[in-house]
Amino acid sequence: MSRCRYLQCAADVSPHGCVSVCGGRDSSQQAQQGGSDPCPETNTGEAASPLSRVERRKAKKSRKRGVQRAATRLTTTAPFGDLLLANPCNIKGTIVFVKPLIVLDLNGILCHRSRSKLCSDSSIYRPSVGRVANTEVIPRSDIDTFLHFLDSRFTLAVWTSAQRKTAKHLVRLLFPPSIERRLIFIWNRNLCKLMTPEANVSRKRKQRSISNKQEDNLARAVAQFEDRSVQDFIAIKSLEKVWKAFPLWDASNTILFDDSPDKTPVGLRGNSVHPPSLKGTMSGKSPLFDVDDDADNQRKQMEFFERLADHFESPSNSAREALHEFLQNYFRKEESEVG
């Protein structure tokens, strides 16, 4: 039996020292198939000819499907230790400890986007790190500390209602390259559902939603809803789509962190947190402007994630109920302190 080099023995990445072995085929089966090894790195012989662009794309999709199939066969028990499955080999007897998944919004959470550099007489915008889609990108003042902390305690992903090209540029501006490479996914408006405000508020009405994968679909939808503008639609982010694509995460270990409550389906708001939007401004007496208007908001967010990380690291019999109970208790306490 050949050991999968792609996994590098899960003992290297799992805190419990589990050893993962590629199984399913013995030497006799390999001999009948020409002696091929289930893992490409173990094969010997002449180097393969370069693949065309189309062949590389097909191979990438095949590997992704294989990883998802392998993930569904894994036994998920408790948080966490990083394990990256890089090869769709048959996994046998592997226990994976996954970190909780934090799905981050961009605008309002990691940055403030402004179309003007001018603010008011009593406040100014903090320095911008770039300009994307005709807007100045003003990051949160603690973005490096914030992202490195989240990366050390959670698994991170991005889901923004911005267009694909805009989302790509924003991620490159805001995330350190080392963290960007570890993002589970970067989803944009194409993965959201566009819905009218009336359909989102009233669950009794028939929800009329559309896909925004192509511009012609959006044009037809605008005509369908009485020629409304794009801004009249709400981009809904359903975590069920995330759980279907990445079965290692579910309602017991996933949080959507978005400043817009309307973007979360009513039935999934138990897995979402909606802090106030970032302002991106400094206030005070001119010309100093030495008061960060987002400092208190950012401090509360950091405290929340510190408490959340400690919660996930403590054992629990019912993980899903434990998460929902933690969120209810935490925000009930916050409300009592404010009151």
Phi, psi and omega per residue, in radians:
M1 nan 2.284 -3.075
S2 -1.648 2.349 3.139
R3 -1.473 2.352 -3.066
C4 -1.263 2.046 -3.136
R5 -1.309 -0.404 3.136
Y6 -1.124 -0.637 -3.132
L7 -1.357 -0.378 3.136
Q8 0.944 0.663 -3.106
C9 0.984 1.880 -3.043
A10 -0.927 -0.222 3.085
A11 -1.072 -0.434 -3.140
D12 -1.235 -0.434 -3.059
V13 -2.134 -0.178 -3.123
S14 -1.770 2.291 -3.097
P15 -1.193 -0.237 -3.111
H16 -1.735 0.092 3.037
G17 1.178 0.551 3.105
C18 -1.262 2.513 3.118
V19 -1.909 2.177 -3.132
S20 -1.790 2.289 -3.113
V21 -2.200 2.317 3.044
C22 -1.267 2.132 -3.117
G23 -2.187 -3.030 3.040
G24 1.907 -0.445 -3.132
R25 -2.342 2.319 3.098
D26 -1.735 -3.055 -3.052
S27 -1.157 -0.592 -3.133
S28 -1.160 -0.687 3.104
Q29 -1.161 -0.642 3.110
Q30 -1.166 -0.637 3.141
A31 -1.131 -0.675 3.125
Q32 -1.159 -0.432 -3.135
Q33 -1.774 0.385 3.082
G34 1.506 0.313 3.078
G35 1.296 0.346 -3.125
S36 -1.312 2.544 3.109
D37 -1.612 2.453 3.129
P38 -1.096 -0.357 3.134
C39 -1.939 2.193 -3.027
P40 -1.009 -0.551 -3.055
E41 -1.220 -0.340 -3.102
T42 -1.523 -0.138 -3.118
N43 -1.301 2.602 3.079
T44 -2.155 2.872 3.128
G45 2.201 -2.803 -3.092
E46 -1.245 2.591 3.135
A47 -1.203 2.484 -3.132
A48 -1.238 2.621 3.123
S49 -1.237 2.631 -3.123
P50 -1.011 2.462 -3.134
L51 -1.551 2.575 3.069
S52 -1.275 2.994 -3.124
R53 -1.104 -0.706 3.132
V54 -1.153 -0.728 3.133
E55 -1.146 -0.697 3.104
R56 -1.108 -0.681 3.126
R57 -1.140 -0.741 3.103
K58 -1.115 -0.694 3.133
A59 -1.153 -0.662 3.121
K60 -1.123 -0.759 3.106
K61 -1.122 -0.662 3.127
S62 -1.129 -0.730 3.113
R63 -1.121 -0.696 3.139
K64 -1.116 -0.745 3.102
R65 -1.128 -0.655 3.129
G66 -1.147 -0.700 3.111
V67 -1.116 -0.723 3.138
Q68 -1.158 -0.684 3.094
R69 -1.140 -0.699 3.127
A70 -1.158 -0.638 -3.116
A71 -1.120 -0.604 -3.136
T72 -1.200 -0.358 -3.139
R73 -1.575 -0.111 -3.107
L74 -1.432 2.671 3.091
T75 -1.718 1.987 3.135
T76 -1.626 2.189 -3.061
T77 -2.035 -1.019 -3.042
A78 -2.620 2.851 3.046
P79 -1.167 2.451 -0.010
F80 -3.035 2.721 2.945
G81 -2.967 2.336 -3.030
D82 -1.153 2.301 3.046
L83 -2.460 1.990 -3.140
L84 -1.827 2.114 3.116
L85 -1.601 1.939 -3.045
A86 -1.812 0.029 -3.073
N87 -2.575 2.318 -3.114
P88 -1.355 0.896 3.044
C89 -1.395 2.852 3.083
N90 -1.284 2.061 -3.107
I91 -1.612 2.373 -3.075
K92 -2.333 2.134 3.020
G93 1.168 0.602 -3.118
T94 -1.784 2.366 3.046
I95 -1.925 2.172 -3.085
V96 -1.959 2.244 3.077
F97 -1.788 1.918 -3.035
V98 -1.781 2.460 3.023
K99 -1.267 2.648 3.036
P100 -1.044 2.613 -3.094
L101 -1.740 2.201 3.046
I102 -1.934 2.027 3.118
V103 -1.693 1.961 -3.019
L104 -1.698 2.391 2.883
D105 -1.421 2.904 -3.135
L106 -1.819 -1.190 -3.113
N107 -1.223 2.149 -3.110
G108 1.705 -0.343 3.136
I109 -1.954 -0.932 3.136
L110 -1.760 -0.279 -3.111
C111 -2.763 2.925 2.972
H112 -2.094 2.301 -3.138
R113 -1.876 2.204 -3.102
S114 -2.237 2.459 3.105
R115 -1.524 -0.103 -3.129
S116 -2.317 2.521 3.081
K117 -1.460 -0.210 -3.135
L118 -1.606 2.496 -3.125
C119 -2.073 -1.446 3.097
S120 -2.762 3.127 -3.126
D121 -1.222 -0.448 -3.062
S122 -1.770 -0.022 -3.129
S123 -2.687 2.750 3.097
I124 -2.363 2.776 3.075
Y125 -1.367 2.544 3.017
R126 -1.181 2.875 -3.125
P127 -1.019 2.464 3.109
S128 -1.540 2.617 3.090
V129 -1.740 -0.013 -3.140
G130 2.856 3.089 3.137
R131 -2.191 2.166 -3.114
V132 -2.301 2.258 3.111
A133 0.902 0.808 3.097
N134 1.111 0.434 3.085
T135 -2.277 2.510 3.036
E136 -1.373 2.304 -3.123
V137 -1.721 1.929 -3.105
I138 -1.913 1.838 -3.068
P139 -1.294 2.782 3.016
R140 -1.070 2.568 -3.020
S141 -1.188 -0.354 3.131
D142 -1.925 0.508 -2.946
I143 -1.073 -0.687 -3.123
D144 -1.150 -0.849 3.119
T145 -1.083 -0.747 -3.102
F146 -1.091 -0.874 -3.087
L147 -1.201 -0.675 3.132
H148 -1.172 -0.638 3.080
F149 -1.137 -0.842 3.138
L150 -1.050 -0.723 -3.122
D151 -1.134 -0.532 -3.114
S152 -1.374 -0.388 -3.047
R153 -2.029 -0.273 -3.065
F154 -2.375 2.939 2.899
T155 -1.639 2.350 -3.034
L156 -1.953 2.585 3.028
A157 -2.566 2.864 3.141
V158 -2.180 2.328 3.024
W159 -2.430 1.910 -3.106
T160 -2.100 2.684 3.086
S161 -1.533 0.107 3.068
A162 -1.314 2.829 3.100
Q163 -1.178 2.835 -3.020
R164 -1.013 -0.829 -3.099
K165 -1.130 -0.727 3.113
T166 -1.104 -0.770 3.128
A167 -1.045 -0.729 -3.130
K168 -1.064 -0.795 -3.134
H169 -1.197 -0.662 -3.141
L170 -1.123 -0.750 3.138
V171 -1.082 -0.723 -3.139
R172 -1.165 -0.557 3.124
L173 -1.323 -0.623 -2.954
L174 -1.662 -0.558 -3.020
F175 -1.727 2.378 2.943
P176 -1.060 2.520 -3.097
P177 -0.950 -0.645 -3.108
S178 -1.143 -0.598 3.120
I179 -1.432 -0.651 3.127
E180 -1.016 -0.693 -3.130
R181 -1.140 -0.432 -3.093
R182 -1.649 0.001 3.093
L183 -1.075 2.298 -3.129
I184 -1.128 -0.721 3.073
F185 -2.752 2.796 3.007
I186 -2.218 1.773 -3.107
W187 -1.795 2.599 -3.115
N188 -2.185 -2.819 -3.064
R189 -1.065 -0.467 -3.136
N190 -1.079 -0.436 -3.126
L191 -1.662 -0.010 3.076
C192 -1.573 2.927 2.985
K193 -1.938 2.228 3.097
L194 -1.473 2.248 -3.062
M195 -2.430 2.535 3.079
T196 -1.249 2.620 3.130
P197 -0.996 -0.628 -3.128
E198 -1.135 -0.725 -3.129
A199 -1.187 -0.563 -3.135
N200 -1.304 -0.624 -3.113
V201 -1.309 -0.791 -3.062
S202 -1.701 1.946 3.131
R203 -1.387 -0.185 -3.134
K204 -1.409 -0.486 3.111
R205 -1.343 2.848 3.067
K206 -1.300 2.155 -3.103
Q207 -1.344 2.074 3.139
R208 -1.741 1.822 -3.102
S209 -2.144 2.729 -3.098
I210 -2.337 2.819 3.043
S211 -1.683 2.478 -3.109
N212 -1.942 0.624 -3.087
K213 -1.275 -0.481 -3.118
Q214 -2.330 2.649 -3.089
E215 -1.178 -0.572 3.140
D216 -1.191 -0.589 3.059
N217 -1.101 -0.717 3.127
L218 -1.136 -0.688 3.139
A219 -1.105 -0.728 3.117
R220 -1.145 -0.650 -3.141
A221 -1.162 -0.708 3.112
V222 -1.067 -0.727 3.102
A223 -1.143 -0.659 -3.126
Q224 -1.107 -0.664 -3.115
F225 -1.729 0.850 2.968
E226 1.062 0.757 3.038
D227 0.990 0.681 3.101
R228 -1.332 2.757 3.122
S229 -1.412 2.934 -3.135
V230 -1.079 -0.584 -3.105
Q231 -1.174 -0.297 -3.131
D232 -1.380 -0.126 3.140
F233 -1.724 2.597 3.063
I234 -1.814 2.239 3.126
A235 -1.492 1.823 -3.066
I236 -1.481 2.332 3.107
K237 -1.978 1.849 -3.130
S238 -1.711 2.068 -3.132
L239 -1.139 -0.332 3.100
E240 -1.045 -0.561 3.092
K241 -1.172 -0.651 3.095
V242 -1.142 -0.804 -3.093
W243 -1.153 -0.541 3.106
K244 -1.247 -0.670 -3.130
A245 -1.370 -0.513 -3.089
F246 -2.291 1.467 -2.994
P247 -1.188 -0.125 3.061
L248 -1.239 -0.290 3.137
W249 -2.040 2.564 -3.140
D250 -2.639 -2.824 -3.088
A251 -1.168 -0.227 -3.115
S252 -1.518 -0.233 -3.035
N253 -2.561 0.554 -3.115
T254 -2.322 2.391 3.069
I255 -2.289 2.257 2.968
L256 -1.654 2.118 -3.082
F257 -1.912 1.724 -3.006
D258 -2.450 2.442 -3.127
D259 -1.410 -0.054 -3.101
S260 -1.999 1.779 3.126
P261 -1.070 -0.516 -3.102
D262 -1.131 -0.311 -3.110
K263 -1.462 -0.044 -3.140
T264 -1.859 2.253 3.056
P265 -0.998 2.549 -3.068
V266 -0.991 -0.719 -3.082
G267 -1.239 -0.187 -3.091
L268 -2.016 0.239 -3.101
R269 -1.296 -0.160 3.027
G270 -1.273 -0.185 3.107
N271 -2.023 0.415 -3.125
S272 -2.308 2.605 3.095
V273 -2.250 2.348 -3.024
H274 -2.233 1.536 3.108
P275 -1.340 2.925 3.048
P276 -1.086 2.626 3.135
S277 -1.224 2.578 3.054
L278 -1.197 2.528 3.117
K279 -1.686 -0.542 3.132
G280 1.280 0.377 -3.033
T281 -2.096 2.795 2.991
M282 -2.097 2.384 -3.126
S283 -2.167 3.073 -3.109
G284 2.284 -2.967 -3.128
K285 -1.375 2.367 3.078
S286 -1.212 2.464 0.076
P287 -1.697 0.239 -3.041
L288 -1.294 -0.958 -3.088
F289 0.841 1.077 -2.980
D290 -1.795 0.236 -3.141
V291 -1.937 2.078 3.118
D292 -1.400 1.989 -3.096
D293 -1.214 -0.264 -3.128
D294 -1.755 -0.012 -3.019
A295 -1.043 -0.810 -3.103
D296 -1.172 -0.722 3.108
N297 -1.081 -0.798 -3.137
Q298 -1.147 -0.657 3.124
R299 -1.118 -0.746 3.126
K300 -1.138 -0.647 3.106
Q301 -1.138 -0.738 3.116
M302 -1.115 -0.733 3.104
E303 -1.087 -0.683 3.115
F304 -1.065 -0.826 -3.092
F305 -1.217 -0.556 3.057
E306 -1.108 -0.774 3.100
R307 -1.153 -0.694 -3.133
L308 -1.136 -0.720 3.117
A309 -1.105 -0.739 3.105
D310 -1.119 -0.641 3.115
H311 -1.095 -0.801 -3.106
F312 -1.192 -0.458 -3.126
E313 -1.434 -0.142 3.063
S314 -1.636 2.416 -3.095
P315 -1.148 2.614 3.135
S316 -2.597 2.530 3.131
N317 -1.338 -0.681 -3.134
S318 -2.131 1.695 -3.006
A319 -1.126 -0.746 -3.086
R320 -1.150 -0.843 3.124
E321 -1.112 -0.594 3.142
A322 -1.136 -0.708 3.125
L323 -1.148 -0.853 -3.134
H324 -1.105 -0.678 3.113
E325 -1.154 -0.696 3.114
F326 -1.064 -0.802 -3.123
L327 -1.103 -0.749 3.141
Q328 -1.102 -0.808 -3.127
N329 -1.146 -0.697 -3.103
Y330 -1.106 -0.848 -3.070
F331 -1.366 -0.419 3.016
R332 -1.157 -0.675 3.093
K333 -1.174 -0.693 3.113
E334 -1.082 -0.735 -3.141
E335 -1.144 -0.685 3.136
S336 -1.162 -0.617 3.121
E337 -1.212 -0.647 3.112
V338 -1.213 -0.693 -3.141
G339 -1.193 nan nan
